[in-house]
Every structure is written in structure tokens, then in C-alpha cells.
Amino acid sequence: MTKKDHVSKPLHELPQADAAHFRVPDPQRLRPGAASSHPPRILLLYGSLRARSFSRLVVEECVRLLHAMGAETRVFNPSGLPLPDDAPDTHPKVVELRDLAAWAEGMVWCSPERHGAMTGIMKAQIDWIPLALGAMRPTQGKTLALMQVSGGSQSFNAVNQMRVLGRWMRMITIPNQSSVAKAFQEFDEHDRMKPSPYFERIVDVIEELVKFTWLTRDVSPYLVDRYSERKESAEELMKRVNQTVI
């Protein structure tokens, strides 16, 4: 079977597909000719404003690990961020958060579990990062690692909720995740995490995040190029052209 036959046969069997926007995935486009060499850029968000916030302490350990693995990091401090829709998007904290989201190639989200869910502080940060900012999509195609801390027994409620959000934000959410139970027992008097299986899991997660970021960042525009959006974009363009002509 020739390459032409391979392309035309499925379209012959799919009359409802628009041939102008249908694409056969090309593995060569998943191998960038000139791979980026700069350090992976990772934004870290945490979900508590307590003076001794364990989600922040986990994020600080993640920063150390990321630096050891050759990544560049930024940590957003959510103090002063207004509630979503309770301030204009020109608010300085909103602008800071969105600029960091645009800068990042990957993210770490770490939230406490409160009332069986992520905190409002965590959700407010995510809500201020829209799927699209004009022609820019600040999260689509970027990698994401998820972590949570809890005061009681181990739970995955917060990370499961954030995984749904990561999918909704069209991020490449890595399979591994971390949940630190009884977090108040896992840090010493210097606010450093003690050696434990919980710490080892965090190392695993960060290592996986860095690998996935290296693997996908140069090809993320192709990974998230979708038939439905190509078709919709063409239809919107045609509408504008027709309106102009009329």
C-alpha cells in the first residue's frame, strides 16, 4: 500500500470528515530538528497562606530538587491575589501570575486537603489562568505535576481534583503524583523534609516532570494541534471574510 493509499483510504470510509482539515499524524514532527537547550522552566503554585504552610514547604523542596536536576524555577506567592472576577485582570497579582504561566514550560501544583478537597486559594490561582488569553494559550501543552499535603491519613482527593483541572486546562499531566500524610510530622525544626518514602515519591515526581518537559516542550504545538480546532478556525475565518464582503 502506498502512502497516498494509506491517507485516502480512511477518508473514503469517513465521509463525515472534512478532508481539508484531516491530518495523518506524522512521527517526524515529533522529532524536532533543533531541540531547545535552555533549562526547563517550571512554575510552582501552593495552596495555603499559613505562616508555616506545608504545601509551601513541599514546593520549596521541589525547587531544590528542580535546581539539582537543571531546571529554572519561579514560585508564585498567592498572598494578595483577589478572588476570581472580584478585580480586573490588570490587578498586579493577576498580571504577575499570568506572566509566570506564559513563561513556564511546566508546573507543579501543591495544595493542602481541606474539607476533602483542594483549598480555595489553590483554585483561585488556577481560575485566574484562563485557557486562552487572546491568541495565547498559557497552559495548553505544558507539563504538570500534582502534589498534596494533609493533616490526617493519606488521601488523594485534592490531587484527583487538580488532575481534572489539569486536563481541562489542556496540560500534559504526568502519571506520577505525591500525597504527604500527616505533613506536620514530615518536617524538621528547620522546615526541611525528613528522609521518608514521602520524600522519595516527591523526588520521583519531580524527576518525571523534568523528563516529560524535556520530551514534549519543543513539540507541544504539534501535540495539541486538533482537527476540530483547525476546522473551527477555518469556519470562523470564512465568517469574517463573508461579513467583510457583505
C-alpha positions as CSV (number, residue, x, y, z in Angstrom):
1,M,0.0,0.0,0.0
2,T,1.4,3.4,-0.9
3,K,1.5,6.4,1.4
4,K,-1.3,8.0,-0.7
5,D,-3.5,4.9,-0.3
6,H,-2.8,4.9,3.4
7,V,-4.1,8.5,3.6
8,S,-7.0,8.3,1.3
9,K,-8.5,5.0,2.4
10,P,-9.6,6.1,5.9
11,L,-11.1,9.3,4.5
12,H,-13.0,7.2,2.0
13,E,-14.5,5.4,5.0
14,L,-15.2,8.6,6.8
15,P,-17.4,10.8,4.7
16,Q,-18.3,13.0,7.7
17,A,-14.7,14.1,8.0
18,D,-13.5,17.4,6.4
19,A,-10.6,16.4,4.1
20,A,-9.3,20.0,4.1
21,H,-8.5,19.7,7.9
22,F,-7.9,16.0,8.4
23,R,-4.3,15.1,9.1
24,V,-2.5,11.8,9.5
25,P,-0.2,12.1,12.5
26,D,3.4,12.5,11.3
27,P,6.0,10.9,13.6
28,Q,8.7,13.0,12.1
29,R,7.1,16.1,13.5
30,L,7.6,14.6,17.0
31,R,11.4,14.8,16.5
32,P,12.4,18.5,16.4
33,G,15.4,19.3,14.2
34,A,17.0,21.6,16.7
35,A,16.0,20.8,20.3
36,S,15.9,23.6,22.8
37,S,18.9,23.6,25.2
38,H,17.8,26.1,27.8
39,P,16.9,24.8,31.3
40,P,13.2,23.6,31.7
41,R,11.2,26.5,33.1
42,I,8.9,25.4,35.9
43,L,6.3,27.4,37.8
44,L,5.3,26.2,41.2
45,L,2.0,27.0,43.0
46,Y,1.0,26.2,46.5
47,G,-2.4,26.5,48.3
48,S,-2.0,27.9,51.8
49,L,-1.2,31.3,53.3
50,R,-0.4,29.9,56.8
51,A,2.9,31.1,58.3
52,R,4.1,27.5,58.3
53,S,2.4,26.3,55.2
54,F,3.3,22.7,54.5
55,S,2.3,22.9,50.9
56,R,4.7,25.8,50.5
57,L,7.4,23.8,52.3
58,V,6.9,20.9,49.8
59,V,7.1,23.4,47.0
60,E,10.4,24.7,48.4
61,E,11.8,21.1,48.5
62,C,10.6,20.7,44.9
63,V,12.5,23.9,44.0
64,R,15.7,22.4,45.4
65,L,15.2,19.2,43.5
66,L,14.4,21.0,40.3
67,H,17.6,23.1,40.6
68,A,19.6,19.9,41.2
69,M,18.1,18.5,38.0
70,G,19.0,21.5,36.0
71,A,15.6,23.3,35.8
72,E,14.8,27.0,36.3
73,T,12.0,27.8,38.7
74,R,9.6,30.5,39.7
75,V,7.3,30.3,42.8
76,F,4.1,32.4,42.9
77,N,3.1,33.8,46.3
78,P,-0.7,33.8,46.3
79,S,-0.9,36.4,49.1
80,G,-2.8,39.4,47.8
81,L,-4.3,37.6,44.8
82,P,-8.0,38.7,44.6
83,L,-10.9,36.3,44.2
84,P,-11.6,35.5,40.6
85,D,-13.8,38.2,39.0
86,D,-13.5,40.3,42.1
87,A,-10.9,42.5,40.5
88,P,-9.9,43.5,37.0
89,D,-7.4,41.3,35.2
90,T,-5.0,44.3,35.3
91,H,-4.6,43.7,39.1
92,P,-0.8,43.4,39.7
93,K,-1.0,39.9,41.3
94,V,-3.1,38.7,38.4
95,V,-0.7,40.1,35.8
96,E,2.2,38.5,37.7
97,L,0.5,35.1,37.8
98,R,-0.4,35.2,34.1
99,D,3.1,36.3,33.1
100,L,4.6,33.4,35.0
101,A,2.1,31.0,33.4
102,A,3.2,32.2,30.0
103,W,6.9,32.0,30.9
104,A,6.6,28.4,32.2
105,E,7.0,25.2,30.2
106,G,5.8,23.1,33.1
107,M,4.1,23.5,36.5
108,V,3.9,22.0,40.0
109,W,0.6,22.4,41.9
110,C,0.7,21.5,45.6
111,S,-2.4,22.0,47.7
112,P,-3.4,21.1,51.2
113,E,-6.6,19.0,51.5
114,R,-9.2,21.0,53.3
115,H,-12.7,19.6,53.8
116,G,-11.8,16.7,51.5
117,A,-10.8,19.0,48.6
118,M,-8.2,21.4,47.4
119,T,-8.2,24.8,49.0
120,G,-9.9,27.9,47.6
121,I,-6.5,29.6,47.5
122,M,-5.3,26.9,45.1
123,K,-8.5,27.0,43.0
124,A,-8.4,30.8,42.8
125,Q,-4.9,30.7,41.3
126,I,-6.0,28.2,38.6
127,D,-9.1,30.1,37.9
128,W,-7.1,33.3,37.2
129,I,-5.2,31.4,34.5
130,P,-7.7,31.1,31.6
131,L,-7.5,28.6,28.8
132,A,-6.8,31.4,26.3
133,L,-5.5,35.0,26.5
134,G,-6.3,36.3,23.0
135,A,-4.2,34.2,20.7
136,M,-2.0,32.8,23.5
137,R,-2.9,29.7,25.5
138,P,-0.9,29.9,28.7
139,T,-1.3,26.3,29.8
140,Q,-2.1,24.1,26.8
141,G,0.6,21.6,26.0
142,K,2.6,22.3,29.1
143,T,3.6,19.7,31.7
144,L,2.1,19.4,35.1
145,A,2.9,17.6,38.3
146,L,0.4,17.3,41.2
147,M,1.0,17.1,44.9
148,Q,-1.0,17.5,48.1
149,V,-0.4,17.6,51.9
150,S,-2.9,16.6,54.6
151,G,-3.1,16.7,58.3
152,G,-4.5,13.2,58.7
153,S,-4.2,9.9,56.9
154,Q,-3.1,9.7,53.3
155,S,-5.7,10.9,50.8
156,F,-5.8,11.7,47.1
157,N,-8.9,13.9,46.9
158,A,-7.0,17.1,46.2
159,V,-4.7,15.6,43.6
160,N,-7.6,13.9,41.9
161,Q,-9.5,17.2,41.7
162,M,-6.4,19.0,40.3
163,R,-5.9,16.3,37.8
164,V,-9.4,17.1,36.4
165,L,-8.4,20.7,36.2
166,G,-5.1,19.9,34.5
167,R,-6.9,18.0,31.8
168,W,-9.4,20.9,31.5
169,M,-6.5,23.3,31.1
170,R,-5.2,21.0,28.4
171,M,-2.0,20.3,30.2
172,I,0.2,17.2,29.9
173,T,-0.4,15.9,33.5
174,I,2.3,13.4,34.3
175,P,1.2,10.0,35.7
176,N,3.1,10.1,39.0
177,Q,1.8,12.2,41.9
178,S,2.5,12.8,45.6
179,S,0.4,12.8,48.7
180,V,2.0,13.6,52.0
181,A,0.0,12.4,55.0
182,K,0.3,13.9,58.5
183,A,2.6,16.6,56.9
184,F,3.3,18.2,60.4
185,Q,5.4,15.1,61.2
186,E,7.4,15.1,58.0
187,F,9.4,18.3,58.5
188,D,12.1,19.1,61.0
189,E,12.7,22.2,63.1
190,H,14.5,23.8,60.1
191,D,11.4,23.3,57.8
192,R,13.3,20.7,55.8
193,M,11.6,17.4,54.8
194,K,12.8,14.4,56.7
195,P,14.0,11.3,54.8
196,S,11.0,9.1,54.2
197,P,9.0,7.3,51.5
198,Y,7.0,10.5,51.1
199,F,10.2,12.5,50.2
200,E,11.3,9.7,47.8
201,R,8.0,9.9,46.0
202,I,8.4,13.7,45.6
203,V,11.9,13.0,44.0
204,D,10.2,10.5,41.7
205,V,7.5,13.1,40.7
206,I,10.0,15.9,40.0
207,E,12.3,13.6,38.0
208,E,9.4,12.5,35.9
209,L,8.2,16.1,35.4
210,V,11.7,17.2,34.2
211,K,11.8,14.2,31.8
212,F,8.3,14.9,30.4
213,T,9.1,18.6,30.0
214,W,12.3,17.9,28.0
215,L,10.4,15.3,25.9
216,T,7.4,17.5,25.0
217,R,8.2,21.2,25.1
218,D,9.6,21.5,21.6
219,V,6.7,19.6,20.0
220,S,3.8,20.7,22.3
221,P,2.3,22.9,19.5
222,Y,2.1,19.8,17.3
223,L,0.9,17.6,20.1
224,V,-2.1,19.9,20.8
225,D,-2.9,20.7,17.2
226,R,-6.5,19.4,16.8
227,Y,-8.7,18.6,13.9
228,S,-11.8,20.2,15.5
229,E,-9.9,23.4,16.2
230,R,-8.4,23.6,12.7
231,K,-11.9,23.2,11.3
232,E,-13.4,25.7,13.7
233,S,-10.7,28.3,12.9
234,A,-11.3,27.9,9.2
235,E,-15.0,28.4,9.7
236,E,-14.5,31.5,11.8
237,L,-12.2,32.9,9.2
238,M,-14.8,32.3,6.5
239,K,-17.5,34.1,8.5
240,R,-15.3,37.1,8.9
241,V,-14.5,37.2,5.2
242,N,-18.1,36.9,4.3
243,Q,-19.1,39.7,6.7
244,T,-16.4,41.9,5.2
245,V,-17.6,41.2,1.6
246,I,-21.2,41.8,2.6
